[in-house]
Amino acid sequence: ARQALREWYQSGLGQSVLTQIQTHINEVVHKIYGYQGLQIGQISPQVDLLENSGLLRKQCIDFDHTQQGIEIQGDPCTLPIASDHINFLLMAHTLEFTRDPYQVLREADRVLTADGRLIIIGFSPYSFWGLTKTIFRWRKETPWNGRFYSQWRINDWLRLLNFHVTQRQSFYLRPPLRSYIIRERIAFVEKARYTASLLGGIHMIVACKKTKPMTPSHQTWQRRRKAVKDSFTETARKAARCHYPQHEKD
């Protein structure tokens, strides 16, 4: 499936989509710095999606390590990467073409460092692309044979894993047309940014791995102090209501 996806991205339509993906990723990664970055799933051997990042070291993992630009061979469900080792992680259509998308996200949570960043790129089911997938499902062609997950479902998975979603958007509002001439004639629809943010064929989710503090926060201490104070106050009230027998003086 990954090889078929790479071949699809070599087509005219795929190149048109790839250009927009690169543009939107660049808007995020140029602000990201760290030592180790990892891309799970290659979509084009000729394009380095992390080229403009501030990462010192970048690697790509995929099933077929013989392809140009793939340094590590591995399964996204069982990454051959040490825990808490990656500062930045990019998933390009990884969830659509895996047997267990939630397990892939669990692996991302495992390998990311504290406050590590995650970008997920995928096809949106609520778009012209999702409609096309429904129509051509029987043909079993890439990318229509993938499983398109909505932003809301992915967001729920990330929340369960204690990720904080910092950015969520969709783009490429045009239908998936093979004709270059028609695509260019309707390119003006991309200017409808609000509509594209809701109905774009490609979505991008940016999330940060949240870490639990080792020591209670200031708000936690305030809540505990209030609870203790209220407890003492209630005890004093009960004591005031009690009547103790008085002993007569000899």
N, C-alpha and C positions, 0 to 999 in steps of 0.2 A: 504493500500500500504506500509506503514512504517513497519508493522508487517511482511509482506511478504519479505521486503528488509532485515530485521533483520534475518529472516530464511535463506535467500540466503547467507548472510555473514557467516552463520554457516557451509556452504558447503565447500568442499575442495578448489574449485575455489575462493569462497568468502574469505576464510582465507588467501589464497595466495595474493589476492588483498589487504586485510586489513593490512597485514604485510608491504607492500610497502607504503601504505597510512600513517601508523604510523611512518615509517622511515622518510618520507618527511615532515610530520608535526613536528616531533621532531627537525628537522634542523632549523625550524622557531621559534617554541614556546619557546625554551630554552633561546631565547634572549628577550622574552616579559615579562614585569613585570607590575603589577598593582593590584588593589584590587579585581575587579569583572570580571570574565570571564563567557561566556555563550555559550553553544553548542545548536544549533537548529537542532533537528533531530538526534535520536540515531540510530546507525547502528550495534552496538554490545554491549550487556549488560556487557560482560566480559572485555571489553577494554575501558580504559579511554584515549581518544585521547589527552587530555590536561594534562596528568599525569606529563610530564616533563617541564611544563611551570612554570614561576615564579609568577603565580597568587595566591593571598591569598585565594580567594574564587572562586569555580567553580560550575556551575550548568548546568543541561541539561533540555531542554524543548521539549515536544512532545505531541501528541494527547493522548497517553495512559500513564498516570502517574503511573499505577500499575506495569510497568516494572521496573526491577532492574536498578538503576542508573539514573532514571528520577525523578527529584525533582518538576518540574512544569508542569502542564497540560495547553496547550494553542495552539492557531492557529498561525502559522508563519506570517500570513497576518495581524493579530491583536495581537501583543505580549502584554501580561499582565505585561509589564515592564515599569518603569518610564523613561521618556526621559532623555538623557544625563547621563545614569547610568552605562553603560557597557564599560569596558576598552578594552575588546577583545571579538570577536565574531567568532564562527566557524560554518559554514554551511556544513554539510555532506550530499550530495545528496538532499538538501532541494529544490532547484529550479526545479529539474526533476519531483518531485512528489507534486507539488502544483498547484492550479488553477490559480494563478496570481504571477508569479515569480518577476515581476517588483515591485509589492506591497510589497513582502517580502524584497526586497532590500531597499525600502523606509522605512520600519520598522527598518531595520538594521541601516540606517542613523539616524533615530530618536533616538534610544536607545543608540547609541555609544556616548561616550564622545568626546570632541575635540581631534583630533589626535588619535582617537581609531583605532584599527587594526581589519581587517576582512580577514578571510580565507574561500575560497569557494572550495569545492571538488565536482567534478562531472564527469560523463561519457562523453567522447569526441565523437562527431558524425563522425569525420574524422579519423577513425581508424578501426581496425578489429572489434571492439566493435560496432561501428556505422553500419558497414556492416552487422553484425549479427542481429542487431536490425531491419534493413530493411528486412532481410530474414524471421525472426520469428515474425514480427509485428502482424500477424494474430493470433498468439497463445496467446497473452495477458498475457504472463508470466513475472514476475519480474526477472531482472530489465528491460527487453526489452519493457515493457509497459510504461516506463517513457519517458519524453520528453528531449532528449539530446540537450543541447545548446552549441554552439561553444564558445571558449575563446573570440573571437572577438565580438560576440554579447553581451556577459556578460560585456566585457570591455566597450562597448558603453553605456550600462545601467549605469555602475558605473561612467562613465564620466559625464553623465547627472545629476547624483546625487552629483557631485563635489568630487568624490573619486579619489585618485591618486594610480594607480596600480604600485606597487613596484617590484613585481615578478610574473612571469607567466611561467608555465612549465607543461609538461605532462610526464607520465611514464607508465609502464606496457605495453611494446610493444607486448607481446605475445597475440595470439588470445585467446578468452574465451573458452578454451577447458576444459571439465570435467575430462579428463584422467590425473591423476597425473604423470604418467610415461612420457607421451608425453610432458606435460608442463615442466618437468625437463630436458628433452632431448633438448628442444629448448630454455632453459633459457639463453643460450649464447647471444641471440639477445638483451637482456637487456643492454649489454655492448656497444651497438651502441647508445651512449648518444645523438648524434645530431639527429639521426632518431627518437629516442624515444621522444625527445623534440618537435617533429613535429607531430608524428603519434601515440603517446602513447594512450592507452585506457582510462586512468584516467588523468584529468587535475587538477591543483591546481593554484588558483589565490590568491595573497596576495595584499591587498589594504589598504590604510590609508585614514581616513576621513580628508579632508582638511578643514581648518577653515579660514574664511575671517578676516583679521586684522581690529581691531577697528580704528586704526590710519593709515593714508596713509604711504606707504613705502618710502624709500629714493628715489627709482626710480620714484615714483609717484610725489614727490615734485620736482624732477629735471625736469620732463616733464611739470609740471605746471609753474615753473619758466621760462622755455624756451618759453612756450606759451605766458606768460605775457610780456616777453622781446620782443618777435617778434611783439606783438601787439603794444607796445610803439614805436618800430622802424618803423613800417608801418605808424603809426599816424604821426610821425615826418616827414617822407618822403612826405606824403600828404600835410602837413602844409608847407613844403618847396616849393612845387609846386604851392601853392596858391599865387595870386598877390593881395595885398591889396592896395586900393587907398590911396595916400599920400595927406595930407592936406597942402595947401600953408600957409606959415607963414603970419600973419597979418603985 
